[in-house]
Amino acid sequence: MTPPHTKEWALRLDIYEEGDTTRAHARLDTHDNVLEAVAEARRNPHDRAVPEIGDEIAAGRAMIALGERLVRAGASDVEAAISAPRAR
């Protein structure tokens, strides 16, 4: 029996806070491709400052954007594979 093929992809998530704005930068390295996404969260100045909330929202948005890019990349690869001439 053939052992399962495993891969390890590196995901880096950097979070930056400046005033009432939190930014997250997500970077996925698949060894074949690098995808990146940036997102932010803004705290209402009238709300109590809870930094982890801004971190979670900005990071979540960046991860969603990264996931959408990954799905689009996969769909593009499928289209390229379908339209490529087949070897005989």
DSSP file (Angstrom, degrees, kcal/mol; ACC not computed):
  #  RESIDUE AA STRUCTURE BP1 BP2  ACC     N-H-->O    O-->H-N    N-H-->O    O-->H-N    TCO  KAPPA ALPHA  PHI   PSI    X-CA   Y-CA   Z-CA
    1    1 A M              0   0    0      0, 0.0     0, 0.0     0, 0.0     0, 0.0   0.000 360.0 360.0 360.0 136.7    0.0    0.0    0.0
    2    2 A T        -     0   0    0      1,-0.1     3,-0.1     3,-0.0     0, 0.0  -0.586 360.0-118.1 -77.0 131.5    1.3    3.4   -0.9
    3    3 A P        -     0   0    0      0, 0.0    -1,-0.1     0, 0.0     2,-0.0  -0.361  40.2 -92.7 -66.4 151.0    1.8    5.8    2.1
    4    4 A P        -     0   0    0      0, 0.0     2,-0.6     0, 0.0     0, 0.0  -0.327  36.0-122.9 -64.6 145.8   -0.4    8.9    2.0
    5    5 A H        -     0   0    0     -3,-0.1     2,-0.3     2,-0.0    -3,-0.0  -0.799  33.5-171.6 -90.1 123.2    1.2   12.0    0.5
    6    6 A T        -     0   0    0     -2,-0.6     2,-0.3     2,-0.0     0, 0.0  -0.864   8.1-167.3-117.1 152.5    1.3   14.9    2.9
    7    7 A K        -     0   0    0     -2,-0.3     2,-0.5     2,-0.0    23,-0.0  -0.941  11.1-146.5-131.5 154.6    2.2   18.5    2.4
    8    8 A E        -     0   0    0     -2,-0.3     2,-0.4    22,-0.1    -2,-0.0  -0.981  12.8-167.7-125.1 121.3    2.9   21.3    4.7
    9    9 A W        -     0   0    0     -2,-0.5     2,-0.5    22,-0.0    21,-0.2  -0.857  18.1-131.8-105.6 142.2    1.9   24.8    3.8
   10   10 A A  E     -A   29   0A   0     19,-2.2    19,-3.0    -2,-0.4     2,-0.5  -0.830  20.8-171.4 -98.3 125.4    3.2   27.8    5.8
   11   11 A L  E     -A   28   0A   0     -2,-0.5     2,-0.4    17,-0.2    17,-0.2  -0.966   0.8-171.9-115.8 127.0    0.6   30.4    6.9
   12   12 A R  E     -A   27   0A   0     15,-2.8    15,-2.6    -2,-0.5     2,-0.5  -0.970   2.8-171.9-119.4 134.1    1.8   33.6    8.5
   13   13 A L  E     -A   26   0A   0     -2,-0.4     2,-0.4    13,-0.2    13,-0.2  -0.956   3.4-172.3-128.7 112.1   -0.6   36.1   10.1
   14   14 A D  E     -A   25   0A   0     11,-2.6    11,-2.8    -2,-0.5     2,-0.4  -0.875   5.3-161.6-105.6 136.2    0.8   39.5   11.2
   15   15 A I  E     -A   24   0A   0     -2,-0.4     2,-0.4     9,-0.2     9,-0.2  -0.969   5.4-171.7-122.7 131.0   -1.4   41.9   13.1
   16   16 A Y  E     -A   23   0A   0      7,-3.1     7,-3.2    -2,-0.4     2,-0.5  -0.975   5.3-160.3-124.1 132.4   -0.8   45.6   13.5
   17   17 A E  E     +A   22   0A   0     -2,-0.4     2,-0.3     5,-0.2     5,-0.2  -0.939  15.2 167.4-114.2 134.6   -2.6   48.0   15.8
   18   18 A E  E >   -A   21   0A   0      3,-3.0     3,-2.0    -2,-0.5     2,-0.2  -0.859  63.8 -54.0-145.8 107.9   -2.6   51.7   15.3
   19   19 A G  T 3  S-     0   0    0     -2,-0.3    -1,-0.1     1,-0.3     0, 0.0  -0.446 121.4 -16.0  63.3-126.4   -5.1   53.8   17.2
   20   20 A D  T 3  S+     0   0    0     -2,-0.2    23,-3.2    -3,-0.1     2,-0.4   0.329 122.6  87.8 -91.6   6.9   -8.6   52.5   16.6
   21   21 A T  E <   -AB  18  42A   0     -3,-2.0    -3,-3.0    21,-0.2     2,-0.4  -0.904  53.3-170.1-113.7 134.1   -7.5   50.5   13.6
   22   22 A T  E     -AB  17  41A   0     19,-2.9    19,-2.6    -2,-0.4     2,-0.4  -0.987   8.6-165.9-119.2 129.5   -6.2   46.9   13.5
   23   23 A R  E     -AB  16  40A   0     -7,-3.2    -7,-3.1    -2,-0.4     2,-0.4  -0.903   2.3-162.3-115.3 144.5   -4.8   45.5   10.3
   24   24 A A  E     -AB  15  39A   0     15,-3.0    15,-2.2    -2,-0.4     2,-0.5  -0.987   3.1-163.4-126.5 136.9   -4.0   41.9    9.5
   25   25 A H  E     -AB  14  38A   0    -11,-2.8   -11,-2.6    -2,-0.4     2,-0.4  -0.974   9.3-166.8-120.2 115.6   -1.8   40.5    6.8
   26   26 A A  E     -AB  13  37A   0     11,-3.0    11,-2.2    -2,-0.5     2,-0.4  -0.870   5.2-176.0-105.3 135.5   -2.2   36.9    5.9
   27   27 A R  E     -AB  12  36A   0    -15,-2.6   -15,-2.8    -2,-0.4     2,-0.5  -0.986   6.1-167.5-135.6 122.6    0.4   35.1    3.8
   28   28 A L  E     -AB  11  35A   0      7,-3.1     7,-2.5    -2,-0.4     2,-0.6  -0.950   1.2-167.7-113.2 121.8    0.1   31.5    2.6
   29   29 A D  E     +AB  10  34A   0    -19,-3.0   -19,-2.2    -2,-0.5     5,-0.2  -0.936  12.0 173.5-110.3 111.6    3.2   29.8    1.1
   30   30 A T        -     0   0    0      3,-3.0     4,-0.1    -2,-0.6    -1,-0.1   0.379  51.2-116.6 -95.4   2.8    2.3   26.5   -0.6
   31   31 A H  S    S+     0   0    0      2,-0.5     3,-0.1     1,-0.1   -22,-0.0   0.077 114.7  55.4  77.2 -21.1    5.8   26.1   -2.0
   32   32 A D  S    S+     0   0    0      1,-0.3     2,-0.3     0, 0.0    -1,-0.1   0.614 121.8   7.3-103.6 -22.4    4.3   26.3   -5.5
   33   33 A N        -     0   0    0      2,-0.0    -3,-3.0     0, 0.0    -2,-0.5  -0.986  60.1-139.6-156.8 154.6    2.6   29.7   -4.9
   34   34 A V  E     -B   29   0A   0     -2,-0.3     2,-0.4    -5,-0.2    -5,-0.2  -0.993  20.1-172.9-123.9 125.8    2.3   32.5   -2.4
   35   35 A L  E     -B   28   0A   0     -7,-2.5    -7,-3.1    -2,-0.5     2,-0.3  -0.932   4.5-173.7-117.4 142.0   -1.1   34.1   -1.7
   36   36 A E  E     +B   27   0A   0     -2,-0.4     2,-0.3    -9,-0.2    -9,-0.2  -0.958   8.3 179.4-135.4 152.7   -1.6   37.2    0.4
   37   37 A A  E     -B   26   0A   0    -11,-2.2   -11,-3.0    -2,-0.3     2,-0.4  -0.988   9.3-159.3-150.3 146.8   -4.5   39.2    1.8
   38   38 A V  E     +B   25   0A   0     -2,-0.3     2,-0.3   -13,-0.2   -13,-0.2  -0.978  17.8 163.2-127.4 140.3   -4.8   42.2    4.0
   39   39 A A  E     -B   24   0A   0    -15,-2.2   -15,-3.0    -2,-0.4     2,-0.3  -0.951  14.9-154.8-147.9 166.7   -7.9   43.3    6.0
   40   40 A E  E     -B   23   0A   0     -2,-0.3     2,-0.4   -17,-0.2   -17,-0.2  -0.948   8.3-151.4-143.6 165.6   -8.7   45.7    8.8
   41   41 A A  E     -B   22   0A   0    -19,-2.6   -19,-2.9    -2,-0.3     2,-0.5  -0.993  12.7-154.5-134.5 140.7  -11.1   46.3   11.6
   42   42 A R  E     -B   21   0A   0     -2,-0.4     2,-0.4   -21,-0.2   -21,-0.2  -0.970  11.2-138.6-120.9 130.4  -11.9   49.7   13.1
   43   43 A R        -     0   0    0    -23,-3.2   -23,-0.1    -2,-0.5     6,-0.1  -0.675  24.7-115.9 -84.7 136.1  -13.2   50.3   16.6
   44   44 A N    >   -     0   0    0     -2,-0.4     3,-2.3     1,-0.2    -1,-0.1  -0.571  23.9-131.0 -65.1 127.9  -15.9   52.7   17.1
   45   45 A P  T 3  S+     0   0    0      0, 0.0    -1,-0.2     0, 0.0     4,-0.1   0.716 106.7  57.6 -58.6 -19.2  -14.4   55.5   19.2
   46   46 A H  T 3  S+     0   0    0      2,-0.1     2,-0.2     3,-0.0     3,-0.1   0.600  92.2  88.7 -85.9 -11.6  -17.4   55.3   21.6
   47   47 A D  S <  S-     0   0    0     -3,-2.3     2,-0.1     1,-0.1    -4,-0.0  -0.508  90.4 -97.8 -85.6 155.5  -16.8   51.6   22.3
   48   48 A R        -     0   0    0     -2,-0.2     2,-0.6     1,-0.1    -1,-0.1  -0.459  44.2-106.7 -67.5 141.1  -14.5   50.3   25.1
   49   49 A A        +     0   0    0     -2,-0.1    -1,-0.1    -4,-0.1   -29,-0.0  -0.623  48.0 162.3 -76.3 114.6  -11.0   49.3   23.8
   50   50 A V    >>  -     0   0    0     -2,-0.6     3,-1.7     1,-0.1     4,-1.0  -0.826  19.1-166.5-130.9  91.4  -10.7   45.5   23.7
   51   51 A P  H 3> S+     0   0    0      0, 0.0     4,-2.3     0, 0.0     5,-0.2   0.799  81.8  61.9 -53.8 -35.8   -7.7   44.8   21.5
   52   52 A E  H 3> S+     0   0    0      1,-0.2     4,-2.5     2,-0.2     5,-0.2   0.813  99.1  57.0 -65.2 -25.8   -8.3   41.1   21.0
   53   53 A I  H <> S+     0   0    0     -3,-1.7     4,-2.6     2,-0.2    -1,-0.2   0.947 108.5  45.3 -67.2 -47.0  -11.7   41.9   19.4
   54   54 A G  H  X S+     0   0    0     -4,-1.0     4,-2.7     1,-0.2     5,-0.3   0.895 112.8  52.3 -60.8 -39.8  -10.0   44.0   16.7
   55   55 A D  H  X S+     0   0    0     -4,-2.3     4,-2.7     1,-0.2     5,-0.3   0.941 111.3  46.3 -59.9 -48.0   -7.3   41.3   16.3
   56   56 A E  H  X S+     0   0    0     -4,-2.5     4,-2.6     2,-0.2    -2,-0.2   0.909 115.3  45.2 -64.0 -43.4  -10.0   38.6   15.8
   57   57 A I  H  X S+     0   0    0     -4,-2.6     4,-2.4     2,-0.2     5,-0.2   0.944 116.5  44.1 -68.6 -46.9  -12.1   40.6   13.3
   58   58 A A  H  X S+     0   0    0     -4,-2.7     4,-2.3    -5,-0.2   -34,-0.2   0.929 117.1  46.4 -63.3 -44.3   -9.1   41.8   11.2
   59   59 A A  H  X S+     0   0    0     -4,-2.7     4,-2.5    -5,-0.3    -2,-0.2   0.917 112.3  50.6 -64.2 -43.3   -7.5   38.4   11.2
   60   60 A G  H  X S+     0   0    0     -4,-2.6     4,-2.3    -5,-0.3    -1,-0.2   0.911 111.1  48.2 -60.9 -43.2  -10.8   36.7   10.4
   61   61 A R  H  X S+     0   0    0     -4,-2.4     4,-2.5     2,-0.2    -1,-0.2   0.900 111.9  49.4 -64.9 -40.6  -11.4   39.1    7.5
   62   62 A A  H  X S+     0   0    0     -4,-2.3     4,-2.4     2,-0.2    -2,-0.2   0.900 111.5  49.3 -65.4 -39.5   -7.8   38.5    6.2
   63   63 A M  H  X S+     0   0    0     -4,-2.5     4,-2.6     2,-0.2    -2,-0.2   0.887 110.6  50.2 -67.7 -38.4   -8.3   34.7    6.4
   64   64 A I  H  X S+     0   0    0     -4,-2.3     4,-2.5     2,-0.2    -2,-0.2   0.943 112.3  47.3 -62.5 -47.0  -11.6   34.9    4.5
   65   65 A A  H  X S+     0   0    0     -4,-2.5     4,-2.0     1,-0.2    -2,-0.2   0.896 112.7  49.5 -61.7 -40.0  -10.0   37.0    1.8
   66   66 A L  H  X S+     0   0    0     -4,-2.4     4,-2.3     2,-0.2    -1,-0.2   0.915 110.0  51.0 -65.0 -42.8   -7.1   34.6    1.6
   67   67 A G  H  X S+     0   0    0     -4,-2.6     4,-2.4     1,-0.2    -2,-0.2   0.898 108.8  51.3 -60.8 -41.6   -9.5   31.6    1.4
   68   68 A E  H  X S+     0   0    0     -4,-2.5     4,-2.3     1,-0.2    -1,-0.2   0.897 110.4  49.0 -63.4 -39.9  -11.4   33.3   -1.4
   69   69 A R  H  X S+     0   0    0     -4,-2.0     4,-2.5     2,-0.2    -2,-0.2   0.890 110.2  51.5 -65.5 -38.9   -8.1   33.9   -3.3
   70   70 A L  H  X S+     0   0    0     -4,-2.3     4,-2.2     2,-0.2    -2,-0.2   0.911 110.3  48.0 -65.1 -42.4   -7.1   30.3   -2.8
   71   71 A V  H  X S+     0   0    0     -4,-2.4     4,-2.5     2,-0.2    -2,-0.2   0.913 112.2  49.6 -64.7 -42.5  -10.5   29.0   -4.2
   72   72 A R  H  X S+     0   0    0     -4,-2.3     4,-2.5     2,-0.2    -2,-0.2   0.897 109.8  51.6 -63.2 -39.5  -10.1   31.4   -7.2
   73   73 A A  H  X S+     0   0    0     -4,-2.5     4,-2.2     2,-0.2    -2,-0.2   0.914 110.9  48.1 -62.9 -42.2   -6.6   30.1   -7.8
   74   74 A G  H  X S+     0   0    0     -4,-2.2     4,-2.1     2,-0.2    -2,-0.2   0.913 111.6  49.4 -63.5 -43.0   -7.9   26.5   -7.7
   75   75 A A  H  X S+     0   0    0     -4,-2.5     4,-2.4     1,-0.2    -2,-0.2   0.891 110.5  50.9 -63.7 -39.5  -10.7   27.3  -10.1
   76   76 A S  H  X S+     0   0    0     -4,-2.5     4,-2.3     1,-0.2    -1,-0.2   0.895 109.3  50.6 -64.2 -40.2   -8.2   29.0  -12.4
   77   77 A D  H  X S+     0   0    0     -4,-2.2     4,-2.2     2,-0.2    -2,-0.2   0.876 109.3  51.3 -65.2 -37.5   -6.0   25.9  -12.3
   78   78 A V  H  X S+     0   0    0     -4,-2.1     4,-2.5     2,-0.2    -2,-0.2   0.939 110.1  49.1 -63.7 -46.7   -9.0   23.7  -13.2
   79   79 A E  H  X S+     0   0    0     -4,-2.4     4,-2.2     1,-0.2    -2,-0.2   0.909 111.8  48.9 -58.8 -43.1   -9.9   25.9  -16.1
   80   80 A A  H  X S+     0   0    0     -4,-2.3     4,-1.1     1,-0.2    -1,-0.2   0.895 112.0  48.8 -64.6 -39.6   -6.3   25.8  -17.4
   81   81 A A  H  < S+     0   0    0     -4,-2.2    -2,-0.2     1,-0.2    -1,-0.2   0.879 112.0  48.8 -68.1 -37.6   -6.2   22.0  -17.0
   82   82 A I  H  < S+     0   0    0     -4,-2.5    -2,-0.2     1,-0.2    -1,-0.2   0.895 115.1  43.4 -68.6 -40.0   -9.5   21.6  -18.9
   83   83 A S  H  < S+     0   0    0     -4,-2.2    -1,-0.2    -5,-0.2    -2,-0.2   0.601  91.1 102.9 -84.7 -10.9   -8.4   23.8  -21.7
   84   84 A A  S  < S-     0   0    0     -4,-1.1     2,-0.1    -5,-0.2    -3,-0.0  -0.486  83.6-104.9 -72.3 140.3   -4.9   22.3  -22.1
   85   85 A P        -     0   0    0      0, 0.0     2,-0.3     0, 0.0    -1,-0.1  -0.380  37.1-119.1 -63.4 142.6   -4.4   19.9  -25.0
   86   86 A R        -     0   0    0     -4,-0.1     2,-0.2     1,-0.1    -4,-0.0  -0.625  21.9-117.9 -85.3 140.8   -4.3   16.3  -23.9
   87   87 A A              0   0    0     -2,-0.3    -1,-0.1     1,-0.1     0, 0.0  -0.542 360.0 360.0 -73.6 141.3   -1.2   14.3  -24.5
   88   88 A R              0   0    0     -2,-0.2    -1,-0.1     0, 0.0    -2,-0.0   0.399 360.0 360.0-107.1 360.0   -1.8   11.3  -26.8
